[in-house]
Amino acid sequence: MPPFVVMLDIKTLKNKLDTIYNHYNKREFVHPDPLEFLYNYKKVEDREIVALVASSLAYGRVQAILKAVESILVKLTPSPHSFILNNNIEQYKDIFNGFKYRFTDADDICALLLGIKRIILDYGSLRDCFEKTILPSDDTIIPSLSKFFRTLKKASEKELKFLLPLPENGSACKRANLFLRWMIRKDRVDPGGWNKNFSSKLVIPLDTHMYKISSRLGFTSRKNPNLKTAIEITNAFKKICPNDPVKYDFALTRPGIRNENFTLLK
């Protein structure tokens, strides 16, 4: 068991988590976070595209992430949905020529946009495509995520291993789970737009902050922050909030991201 584990009964722990949630789960604490871009798009058809682009690039230093995402969205705005449908792959390549963010280049972004376009033409929307993958028997959203990403990869005609990681390869799929949290949950921070009934199947977007917090809470003793660890932590949160296990994700990670003293769980 990790050091400094906080051993609390579920009722006491839930009260403390709710205190943190009520304090931090507000839009005033979002910046800097790629989530903030979603608030600029009222239509779900636009927001789901922005969410996928922003979450896919959510790796590295946050200021660099925001700059990279903004450089793409400024060309997609005012309606990413209309932009994607009204342009073709050659136009994408011309418009995004020269884009580069760490492991992602213009070809990756153009392939992703092509995949999104084909999904919209074939299914009507990203939401409609995703919801067709969900089975009532699935305990988590992970099987659906895998099917959805495989469909998107095929439509993009590029593997996009880094932008669209497959869960079966063991990755915690933090960015993908962020995307799903943003689009499925709806509260003061997560804007939603997809079916909230799937909130109970969501998996924690496991990053360094959440891994350390969850270890301290005794939610996991695993050494690697991989998918198995993310699911173990999610199952622990389900004991506290069965219908919304990722409810506390944003609030719990704020103190670490904002370099504030984390005192509310002491």
N, C-alpha and C positions, 0 to 999 in steps of 0.2 A: 504493500500500500504506500502511496506517495507520502512524503513528509508533510506535516502541518495540515492533515486532513481534518476538515470540519465535520464533526459527527453530530447531526441534528435530526430530530424527528421530522417527519414529512410536513406536519402542520407548521412547526416553527420555521423550517426552511422555506416553505411556501410564503409565509408572511414576510420573511426577509427578502425573498426574490421579488415579491410584489412591491415592496418598498423601493427596491432598485428600479424596477420597471416603471413605477409611477414617477420616479425622479428623472430618469434618463430617457425614457421612451417618448421623446418629443422632437419635433423637427428642428428646434433650435440647437440640438446636439448632433445633427446629421453631418454637417460640414466639418472636416473634409471627407467625403464619401461619394463614390460614383452613384449611389442611390439617389442623390440629389437631382440628377439629370431627369429622372422619371417624373418629377413633379411638374415639369414644363409641358407635359403631354396629357391632355384630358382624354383623348380617345384611346381606348384599349388597343386598337389596331396599330397605333403608333407606339404606345407605351411598351408593348410586349417586344417590339423590335429594339427599342432603346435599351430595355432591360437586358436583352440577350447580348447586344453589342457591349454595353457597359460592364456587365458581369464577366464576359469573356476576357476582357482586357484588365480585369481587377487583380493584377499581380505586379509586384514591385512597390516602389515608393508611391504613396498616395498622391502626392502632387504631380508626379509624372503620369500616373494613371489618369487623373482628371484632365491633364493637358492632352493626352492621346485621345481620350474619349471625346473631348470637346472638338478636337480637330476633325473628327469624323462626323459628329452630329451637326456641326455648323453647315456641312454640305448636304445633310439629309433633311434639315429643317426647312419649312415649317411642318411637313408631313413625311416622316420616313416611309410610311406605307405607300404614299403616292410616288415618292422618289423611286423606290425600289421597283414598283410596277411599271413606271413610265420610262425606265431606262433599261438597257441591256448590258451584257457582260463587257462588251467593248467600251461602252460609255462609262461603266464603273471603273475600268482600268485607266481610262483617260482622266477621270475626275480624281481618283485616289493615287495617281502616279506619284511616287516618291514617299508615300507613307511608310514609316518604320517605327515600331515600338518594340524594343528588345527582341523577343523571339517571333514577333508578328510583323509581316510586311504587307504591302499593297495587294499582292496575289491572294494572301489569306483573307483579307477583308473583302475583296471582290468575290472570292469563292463563297464566303459566308453569306453575303448579300444575295448571290445567285441562288444559294440553297434556300434562303428565306423566301425569295420570290417564287420559286417552284413549289414550296410548301403551301404558300398562300393560294397559288393557282390551283393546286391539286386538292387542298383541304378546306380552303376558305380563310384560315388564319393559323398562326402558331398554336393558339389555344385549342382549336378544333383538332389539329393533328395530335397534340399531346394527350388530349382527353380520350382519344380513341385507343391509346395504349394502356389505359388504366383498367385494372381488373379488381373487382370487389374483394378478391381473396388476397391481394397484395398487402402485406403489413406496412411496407414503406413505399415511397415514391421511386425508389431506386430502379426497379425493373422497368418502369415507365420511362425514366430518364434515359436508360440505355437504349430502349427502342426508339425514342424520340431523336436522340443524337445519331443513331445509325441511319435513320430516315433522312435527317438533315445532312449528314456526311454524303450519302448517296446522291442527294439532290445537288449538292455543291460541287460534285465531281472532284473533290479533294479530301484527303484523309483528315486534315485539320486536327492532328493528334493533340496539339497543345491547347487550341481554343475549345475543342469539344472532347474532353477526355472521357473514356468509357469506364463506368464503375467497375466492371468485371476485371479491369487491370489493377485494381487495388487502391487507386487514388481515392482520397476523401472527397474529391469532386466539390471542393469548397465553393468555387465560383458558380458551378451549375446549381448547387443547392441554394446559393444566394439568389440567383435568378428565380428559382421556384418560390423561395420565401417572399421575394418582392412582389411576385405576380399572383400568388395564391392567398397570402395573408392580407388582411386589411385592418389597420389601426391608425394611430396618429403618425406612425412612421412608414410602415409598409403600405403602398398605395393600392395594391391588389388589382383586380380586374378579371382574374380567372375565378374558377369555382372554389369558394371558400370551404366547401365540404371536404376538400382534400387536405385540409390543414393537418389533420391527425396523422397523415402519411409522410409529412415532411421530415427531412433529416437535417440535423444541425450542420450549418456551414462551418466546418472545423478549421480554425486557424490557430496560431500560436497562443493568442489571448484566451480563446475558449478552451483549448487543451489544458493550459495551466490552471484555469479556474475549475474546470471539471475534475482534474486530478486532485486539486485541493479539497474539493467537495466529496471526494471518494467515489465519484461517478465512474472512474476508470483507473485501472492500475497498469494498463497497457503502455508499452514503451514507445510505440510509433503512432503518430497521429494519422492513421490511414482510415479507410472506409469502415473496417471492422470497429475501430475505436469510435468513429463518428456515430455508428449505429448503437454501440453500447452506451454512449453518452446520451443519445436521443432516447433510448429505452428508460434511462434513469429519469430524464425529464418527464417522460410519459407518466411516471408514477405520481408526479406532482400536477401535471396538466395534460391528461390523456388526449383531449381533443385539439391541443395546440402545443406540441412539445418544443417548438422552436420560438415560442412566445418571448422568452427572455434573452434570446441571442443578441439582439442589438443592444439592449440595456446593459447586459453583463460585460460586453466587450468595450463599451465606451470609456470607462476609466483608464484602461490600459492604452487605448488609442489616443486618448487626450492627455496622457501622462499625469493623471490625477491619482491621488492616494485611494487605494481600494480598501475602504474601511467598513463597508456596510455588512460584510459577512463575518466580521470578527466577533 
